[in-house]
């Protein structure tokens, strides 16, 4: 199993995820279309040329999803029961087509499930960085995790 079980996710453990991804204009256009988001700041290059950014911004929810997705293989692939929530979501720097994104995960805390004896709850801090090592997003994510094979 590629993912880690509850007992392997000790608070303070840090994962520097190796897989990185360069985002594209096509990613942004597809995601905005798939989520019915017609905001000009994402899809209208002429409009964006007049903004402080000068070009379209990557959709922030795409960026957040990518950053979390880049973490799955090392942390939760096959061992997650469910995502329980995300809090403290931040986007301190913009992301543009052509940026290369990498992820870092820190296990913040874990606790036994009160209602599910074979599972536990883990809080992860996911951070996304661009090719200049600028943090572009972060969040706390709570996941219900398997304790291991019975």
C-alpha positions as CSV (number, residue, x, y, z in Angstrom):
1,X,0.0,0.0,0.0
2,X,1.5,3.3,-1.0
3,X,-0.4,5.3,1.6
4,X,0.5,5.4,5.3
5,X,-1.7,4.0,8.0
6,X,-2.8,6.0,11.1
7,X,0.0,4.6,13.2
8,X,2.7,5.7,10.7
9,X,1.5,9.3,10.7
10,X,3.3,10.6,13.7
11,X,2.8,14.3,14.6
12,X,5.7,16.3,13.3
13,X,6.5,14.0,10.4
14,X,7.2,16.0,7.2
15,X,6.8,14.7,3.7
16,X,8.7,16.6,0.9
17,X,6.7,15.2,-2.1
18,X,8.9,14.4,-5.1
19,X,6.3,14.7,-7.8
20,X,5.9,18.3,-9.1
21,X,3.7,19.6,-11.8
22,X,3.8,22.6,-14.2
23,X,0.3,24.1,-14.6
24,X,-1.0,25.2,-18.0
25,X,-3.5,27.5,-19.5
26,X,-5.4,24.5,-20.6
27,X,-5.6,23.2,-17.0
28,X,-7.1,26.6,-16.0
29,X,-9.6,26.8,-18.8
30,X,-10.7,23.2,-18.3
31,X,-11.1,23.6,-14.5
32,X,-13.0,26.9,-14.9
33,X,-15.3,25.2,-17.4
34,X,-15.8,22.1,-15.4
35,X,-16.7,24.1,-12.3
36,X,-18.9,26.7,-14.1
37,X,-16.6,29.5,-13.0
38,X,-16.7,32.3,-15.7
39,X,-14.6,34.8,-13.7
40,X,-12.7,37.0,-16.1
41,X,-9.6,37.0,-13.9
42,X,-9.2,33.3,-14.9
43,X,-10.4,33.0,-18.5
44,X,-10.1,36.4,-20.3
45,X,-6.5,37.3,-21.2
46,X,-7.5,40.7,-22.6
47,X,-9.3,41.6,-19.4
48,X,-6.4,40.3,-17.3
49,X,-3.8,42.4,-19.3
50,X,-5.5,45.5,-17.7
51,X,-5.2,44.1,-14.1
52,X,-2.3,44.3,-11.7
53,X,-1.4,40.7,-12.7
54,X,-1.2,41.3,-16.4
55,X,-2.3,37.8,-17.2
56,X,-4.9,35.2,-16.1
57,X,-4.6,33.8,-12.6
58,X,-4.9,30.0,-12.1
59,X,-8.1,29.2,-10.3
60,X,-7.2,29.0,-6.7
61,X,-9.3,25.9,-6.0
62,X,-7.5,24.1,-8.9
63,X,-4.2,25.1,-7.2
64,X,-5.4,23.8,-3.8
65,X,-6.7,20.5,-5.3
66,X,-3.4,20.0,-7.2
67,X,-1.3,20.6,-4.0
68,X,-3.4,18.1,-2.1
69,X,-3.3,15.7,-5.0
70,X,0.5,15.8,-5.2
71,X,0.5,14.5,-1.6
72,X,-1.7,11.4,-2.0
73,X,0.8,8.9,-3.2
74,X,3.1,9.4,-0.2
75,X,0.5,9.8,2.5
76,X,-3.0,8.6,1.9
77,X,-3.3,6.4,-1.2
78,X,-5.5,3.4,-0.2
79,X,-5.5,4.2,3.5
80,X,-7.9,7.1,3.6
81,X,-11.5,6.4,4.5
82,X,-12.8,10.0,3.9
83,X,-11.8,13.6,4.0
84,X,-13.5,15.2,7.0
85,X,-12.8,18.9,6.3
86,X,-10.3,21.6,5.4
87,X,-9.6,24.7,7.4
88,X,-7.2,27.7,7.4
89,X,-7.0,27.7,3.6
90,X,-4.7,30.5,2.4
91,X,-3.4,31.7,-1.0
92,X,-0.5,34.1,-0.2
93,X,0.9,34.3,-3.8
94,X,-0.8,34.0,-7.2
95,X,-0.2,31.1,-9.5
96,X,0.1,31.5,-13.3
97,X,0.3,29.1,-16.3
98,X,3.8,28.0,-16.5
99,X,4.5,27.8,-12.8
100,X,5.7,24.5,-11.4
101,X,4.1,23.5,-8.1
102,X,5.4,21.2,-5.4
103,X,3.9,20.1,-2.1
104,X,5.1,19.6,1.5
105,X,2.9,17.9,4.1
106,X,3.3,18.0,7.8
107,X,1.4,15.7,10.1
108,X,0.0,18.2,12.7
109,X,-2.0,15.8,15.0
110,X,-3.7,12.5,15.2
111,X,-6.3,11.0,17.5
112,X,-8.3,7.8,17.8
113,X,-11.8,7.8,16.4
114,X,-14.4,7.7,19.2
115,X,-16.9,5.8,17.1
116,X,-14.7,3.7,14.8
117,X,-12.1,1.5,16.7
118,X,-10.2,0.6,13.5
119,X,-9.8,4.2,12.3
120,X,-8.3,7.4,13.5
121,X,-8.3,11.1,12.5
122,X,-5.2,12.8,11.2
123,X,-4.7,16.5,10.6
124,X,-2.3,17.3,7.8
125,X,-0.8,20.7,6.9
126,X,-0.4,20.8,3.1
127,X,1.7,23.6,1.6
128,X,2.2,24.4,-2.1
129,X,5.3,26.2,-3.4
130,X,6.1,27.5,-6.9
131,X,9.5,27.2,-8.6
132,X,10.8,30.2,-6.7
133,X,10.0,28.4,-3.4
134,X,7.2,30.9,-2.7
135,X,4.3,29.5,-0.8
136,X,1.2,29.7,-3.0
137,X,-1.3,27.9,-0.8
138,X,-1.7,26.1,2.5
139,X,-4.5,24.4,4.4
140,X,-5.2,22.1,7.3
141,X,-6.9,18.9,6.2
142,X,-8.6,16.4,8.5
143,X,-8.8,12.8,7.2
144,X,-10.3,9.6,8.6
145,X,-7.5,7.0,8.2
146,X,-7.3,3.2,8.5
147,X,-5.3,1.9,11.4
148,X,-4.0,-1.0,9.4
149,X,-5.0,-4.4,8.1
150,X,-6.9,-6.6,10.5
